[in-house]
Amino acid sequence: MLNVSIAPLARALQLPEWVVGLAVSLAALAVTLLSQFWGRRSISWGRRRVLLTALSLALVAACLFSSAVWLRAAGAWGATLTAVSIVLARGPFFGGAVAAIPPTGQALIAQATATESARVRGMSTFSGAVQLSIVVGSVVSSLLGTWSIYAPVHATPVFVVIALLVGWFGIPHDAVPQAAASPAISPQAAGFRGRARHRQTAAAAPPPAQPTTPPAQETASQTLAGAPQPQVAAPTLQAPTAAPLPPKVRWTDRRVLPWIGSAFGMFFTAGVVQIITGFIVQDRLALSSEQAVPLTAVMLLANAAGAMLSQLVMVPRLGWGPRRLVRVGGLVALLALACLTVASQLWFLALATFLVGLGGGMVGPGFTAGGSLAVSAQEQGGVAGVLNATGASTWIFAPVLATALYGWWPLAPFLLALVVLTLSVAVAWSPVLAKGRRRTTVP
């Protein structure tokens, strides 16, 4: 919802265009820095804790953004204070929250799928669900924007609260990892925890084994008698703790690096297209800020619809492997971007944007599935963070470059995106991508 209105909103609030780019870039920096942090902790802390923490942070960001816009529109705040607040809200706060969701979902899918085809389908479905949320957000933002340009911003905290409530009541509690298998212990037995631990520390040797009495019966009899229980193992009686953090995965890992190179240009292109969509709609169609909001939503909706069609329908039906998805999707996006560079009518703009999304919808699942399959099961949390950070890293500089170059020459950001995407397509079609492959069955 915020992406739809942020470009026209900046002009309506009389803020410089680079503020939009800086806010999105700082959000991407937060995602890049925190993706592997959240991905590894989704396994260590549990997914419920990670997601609820992220939604709480998103609520803070949405409230700050809404307050800054309202105070600026009311004339209470100047341009500088408003710009700083918007950059902080849309930047590190919102970015830090968003960073938790994709790696958490990707790590879950990696744990639940054991073959290449299942991994591709799972990643595609997850990406499609994300695109569906973008479609819904674009539609709602467009409808609200026809009433007021500020309405989508003020409605965002409400939707975050709804998501937080759904998460609080709907996300199941994660299973607590056990240190070791042990007999069940009654609540009465747990009352002797302090004395048992003291005796275990003071004893020079462990008590003799009692092979004639089953442990469960012995525990029960001692409990009824009120006697201490030296047989109770300390690890069993300890409070549940988080699992150890899984290993990190480096960006330069040779198993993952070819996949990063093959998809980097696609993510850069997506950043350029999405951040300047509001500007090209307003300028090429000669519209006011209020008129540009609903049509910007149409453009973003077309882009998300193309990606959603690809991820929810085409990818599962085609049954292609990760490499083929990345290669074909990159070519489709490259041709569509060339058309978008010269498009000047709404239908042509929407069609080109749709095809960019369609190509990106093929690259995304192929990239995440390929990178996930390239590492071991123990590294899934780490690689999920790296893969998510790859897309986010392009947004660190793509929005700033796109908005700055657009102010200098409107075609400049498109030409830069064409160059970067061409390089990624070349990597995807080169033999080096084969080095990122791994066996199709995951241990």
C-alpha positions, 0 to 999 in steps of 0.5 A, spaced: 500 500 500 505 504 501 509 503 495 503 505 491 502 512 494 509 514 496 511 517 489 505 522 488 505 523 496 512 526 496 510 531 491 503 532 494 507 534 501 512 538 497 518 533 498 524 532 494 523 526 489 530 523 492 526 522 499 522 516 496 529 513 494 532 514 500 527 511 504 526 505 500 534 504 500 534 504 507 529 499 508 533 495 503 539 496 507 535 493 513 533 487 510 540 486 507 543 486 514 537 483 518 535 477 513 540 472 515 539 474 522 532 473 522 532 466 518 537 463 523 533 465 529 526 463 525 529 456 527 533 457 533 527 462 536 521 459 533 517 462 527 511 465 532 516 469 536 520 472 530 513 473 526 510 477 532 516 481 533 516 483 526 509 485 525 510 489 532 516 493 529 512 494 522 506 497 526 511 502 529 513 504 522 506 504 520 504 509 525 510 513 525 509 514 517 502 516 518 503 521 523 508 524 519 504 525 513 498 527 517 502 533 521 505 535 514 499 536 511 496 539 517 502 544 516 504 543 523 511 540 521 516 542 516 519 539 510 525 537 513 522 533 519 517 530 515 522 527 510 526 525 516 520 521 519 518 518 513 525 516 511 526 512 518 519 509 518 519 507 511 526 505 512 530 501 517 523 500 521 519 497 516 525 494 513 527 491 519 520 488 520 520 485 512 526 482 513 523 477 517 518 474 513 521 471 507 527 467 510 522 465 515 517 462 510 523 459 505 526 456 511 520 452 513 519 450 506 526 448 505 525 443 511 518 441 508 521 439 501 525 433 500 526 434 492 528 439 487 521 439 484 517 440 491 522 445 493 521 449 486 513 448 487 514 450 494 518 456 493 513 458 487 507 458 492 510 462 497 512 467 492 505 467 489 502 468 496 507 474 497 505 477 490 497 476 492 498 480 498 501 486 493 495 485 488 490 486 494 494 492 497 495 495 490 487 494 489 485 497 496 490 503 495 487 504 489 480 505 491 482 509 497 486 513 493 480 515 489 477 518 495 484 521 498 491 521 497 493 520 504 488 515 505 492 509 504 497 511 508 493 512 514 489 505 513 496 501 513 496 501 521 489 498 521 491 493 516 498 491 520 494 491 527 489 486 523 495 482 521 498 482 528 492 479 531 491 474 526 498 472 527 497 472 535 491 467 535 493 464 528 500 462 528 501 455 532 507 455 538 513 452 535 515 445 538 520 446 544 527 442 542 529 436 547 536 436 549 535 428 550 530 423 550 528 421 558 522 418 562 516 423 563 517 427 570 511 428 574 510 435 577 511 433 584 518 430 581 520 437 578 519 440 585 525 436 587 529 440 582 534 444 587 535 438 591 537 434 586 542 438 582 545 440 589 546 432 590 549 431 583 554 437 584 556 434 591 557 427 589 563 424 587 560 419 583 554 418 580 549 413 584 549 406 583 544 403 577 538 400 579 537 395 573 531 391 577 526 397 577 524 401 571 525 408 571 518 410 571 516 406 577 521 408 581 520 415 580 513 414 582 514 410 588 519 416 590 514 421 589 509 418 593 514 417 599 516 424 599 523 422 598 528 425 594 530 423 587 537 423 585 536 419 578 532 425 575 537 428 570 538 435 570 538 436 562 531 433 563 529 438 568 531 444 565 527 450 562 526 449 555 531 453 551 532 455 544 535 451 539 542 452 537 543 457 531 544 454 525 551 455 521 552 462 517 552 462 509 557 467 506 555 471 500 561 468 496 560 461 497 561 458 491 555 454 491 550 460 492 554 465 488 552 463 481 545 463 483 546 470 486 549 473 479 544 470 475 538 473 479 541 480 481 539 484 475 532 481 475 531 484 482 535 491 480 530 491 475 524 490 479 527 496 484 528 501 478 521 499 475 517 499 482 520 505 485 519 510 478 512 507 476 509 513 479 513 518 476 513 515 469 505 514 469 504 522 472 509 524 467 508 520 460 500 521 461 501 528 464 497 527 470 496 530 477 498 527 483 491 525 485 490 522 478 496 518 478 495 514 484 490 510 482 493 509 475 500 507 479 496 502 483 494 499 476 501 499 474 503 495 480 497 491 480 499 489 473 506 487 475 504 483 481 499 480 477 504 477 472 508 475 477 503 471 481 500 468 474 507 465 473 508 463 480 502 460 482 500 457 475 505 457 470 511 454 474 507 449 478 505 446 471 511 447 467 515 443 472 522 446 470 528 446 474 531 452 477 536 453 472 531 453 466 526 458 470 532 463 471 534 463 464 527 463 461 524 468 466 530 473 465 530 473 457 522 475 458 523 480 463 529 483 459 525 484 452 519 487 457 524 492 460 526 494 453 518 495 451 517 499 458 523 504 456 519 507 450 512 506 452 508 512 452 500 509 452 497 506 458 495 500 455 503 499 453 505 501 460 501 496 463 503 490 458 510 491 459 510 492 466 505 485 466 511 482 462 516 484 467 513 481 473 511 475 469 519 474 467 521 476 475 515 471 477 519 465 474 526 468 476 524 468 483 522 461 485 528 458 480 533 462 484 530 461 491 530 453 490 536 453 486 540 456 492 536 452 497 538 446 493 545 448 493 547 447 501 545 442 506 539 441 510 543 445 516 544 451 512 537 452 510 536 458 515 542 461 513 542 461 506 534 463 506 537 469 509 542 470 504 537 469 498 532 474 501 538 479 502 540 478 495 534 482 492 534 487 498 541 489 497 539 491 490 534 496 493 539 499 497 542 503 491 537 502 485 531 507 488 536 512 489 540 511 483 533 511 479 530 517 482 536 521 481 537 519 474 530 520 473 531 527 475 537 528 470 534 524 464 527 520 464 530 514 460 537 514 464 534 509 469 531 504 464 538 504 460 542 502 467 537 497 468 537 494 461 545 493 462 545 490 469 539 485 467 543 483 461 549 481 465 545 477 469 542 473 463 549 472 461 550 469 467 544 465 467 546 462 460 553 461 462 556 454 464 558 457 471 551 456 473 551 449 473 556 449 478 551 451 483 547 445 482 546 440 487 543 433 487 536 433 487 534 429 494 535 433 500 538 429 506 
